[in-house]
Amino acid sequence: MSLKELKEEVFKLSISDRLELVSAIVLSLQTATDVEDWKYLVSRPHVWRKQLYVKGRKLLASNVWQDMIVNGMTPEQAAENWDLPLAVISEVIRYCDTHQELLRLEASEERYRLDSKGVEVESTTAA
């Protein structure tokens, strides 16, 4: 089965079944997060989102990382833009580089939830 066919099948599931599937997939992807000791990133309770946040802020690591990519920023520029130490930006980059599948999965889930509410979202490949 292709990835496209798999996605189509997943979107046919009920929300509760999709959440259960997402939880199972996220658990399988979290081994690196559980093992690594992140100094500047923390987890926060959320129904379905499992990616890490910048410690002390309600800011997803992926938001910083995607902003850097979309705007072609250097780590130094991102640190200045987000008013964060360069060490935090370096950890964000390392985390996002090593957890891209989780970020893609969560971006897909967020797009689906917005779409189901009738919110139009422009397609992106940054996540």
C-alpha positions as CSV (number, residue, x, y, z in Angstrom):
1,M,0.0,0.0,0.0
2,S,1.4,3.4,-0.9
3,L,1.6,6.3,1.6
4,K,-1.1,8.1,-0.3
5,E,-3.4,5.1,-0.1
6,L,-2.6,4.8,3.6
7,K,-3.4,8.4,4.2
8,E,-6.7,8.1,2.4
9,E,-7.6,5.1,4.6
10,V,-6.6,6.9,7.8
11,F,-8.8,9.9,6.9
12,K,-11.8,7.5,6.7
13,L,-11.4,6.6,10.3
14,S,-13.5,8.2,13.0
15,I,-11.8,11.0,15.1
16,S,-11.4,8.7,18.1
17,D,-9.9,5.9,16.0
18,R,-7.5,8.4,14.3
19,L,-6.5,9.8,17.7
20,E,-5.8,6.2,18.9
21,L,-3.7,5.6,15.8
22,V,-1.8,8.9,16.2
23,S,-1.1,8.1,19.8
24,A,0.3,4.6,18.9
25,I,2.5,6.1,16.2
26,V,3.7,8.9,18.4
27,L,4.6,6.4,21.2
28,S,6.7,4.5,18.7
29,L,8.4,7.7,17.6
30,Q,9.1,9.0,21.1
31,T,12.0,6.6,22.0
32,A,14.6,9.2,21.0
33,T,12.8,11.9,22.9
34,D,12.5,9.8,26.1
35,V,16.2,8.8,25.9
36,E,17.6,12.2,25.1
37,D,18.0,14.8,27.8
38,W,16.9,18.1,26.3
39,K,18.2,21.1,28.2
40,Y,16.0,23.8,26.6
41,L,13.0,21.8,25.3
42,V,10.2,20.3,27.4
43,S,7.0,18.4,26.8
44,R,3.6,19.8,27.6
45,P,0.3,18.0,28.2
46,H,-1.8,18.0,25.0
47,V,-4.5,15.7,23.7
48,W,-2.6,14.7,20.6
49,R,0.5,16.9,20.2
50,K,3.7,15.2,21.5
51,Q,6.4,17.4,20.1
52,L,8.5,19.5,22.4
53,Y,8.2,23.2,23.3
54,V,10.8,25.8,24.1
55,K,11.2,25.8,27.9
56,G,9.5,28.7,29.6
57,R,7.4,29.6,26.5
58,K,4.3,28.4,24.8
59,L,6.3,28.0,21.7
60,L,6.7,24.8,19.7
61,A,10.2,23.9,18.6
62,S,8.9,23.3,15.1
63,N,7.5,26.9,14.9
64,V,11.0,28.3,15.4
65,W,12.5,25.7,13.0
66,Q,9.9,26.3,10.2
67,D,10.3,30.0,10.6
68,M,14.0,29.6,10.0
69,I,13.5,27.5,6.9
70,V,10.7,29.6,5.4
71,N,12.6,32.9,5.9
72,G,16.1,31.6,5.2
73,M,17.4,32.6,8.6
74,T,20.7,31.7,10.1
75,P,20.7,30.4,13.7
76,E,22.0,33.8,14.8
77,Q,19.1,35.6,13.0
78,A,16.6,33.2,14.5
79,A,18.0,33.7,18.0
80,E,17.6,37.5,17.5
81,N,14.2,37.2,15.9
82,W,12.8,34.9,18.7
83,D,14.7,36.6,21.5
84,L,16.3,33.2,22.4
85,P,19.9,32.2,23.2
86,L,21.8,30.6,20.3
87,A,22.1,27.4,22.4
88,V,18.3,27.1,22.4
89,I,18.2,27.6,18.6
90,S,20.9,24.9,18.2
91,E,18.9,22.5,20.3
92,V,15.7,23.3,18.3
93,I,17.4,22.5,15.1
94,R,18.9,19.2,16.4
95,Y,15.5,18.2,17.8
96,C,13.5,19.0,14.6
97,D,16.1,17.4,12.4
98,T,15.9,14.2,14.3
99,H,12.1,14.2,14.8
100,Q,10.9,15.1,11.3
101,E,8.4,12.2,11.1
102,L,6.7,13.3,14.3
103,L,6.5,16.9,13.0
104,R,5.0,15.7,9.7
105,L,2.5,13.5,11.5
106,E,1.4,16.4,13.8
107,A,1.3,18.9,10.9
108,S,-0.9,16.4,9.0
109,E,-3.2,16.0,12.0
110,E,-3.5,19.8,12.4
111,R,-4.3,20.3,8.7
112,Y,-7.0,17.6,9.0
113,R,-8.5,19.1,12.1
114,L,-8.6,22.6,10.5
115,D,-10.0,21.1,7.3
116,S,-12.8,19.3,9.2
117,K,-13.7,22.7,10.7
118,G,-13.9,24.3,7.2
119,V,-10.7,26.3,7.6
120,E,-8.8,26.5,4.3
121,V,-5.1,25.8,4.8
122,E,-2.4,26.5,2.2
123,S,-0.4,23.4,1.4
124,T,3.2,23.5,2.7
125,T,6.2,21.2,2.7
126,A,8.2,22.9,5.6
127,A,7.1,20.3,8.2
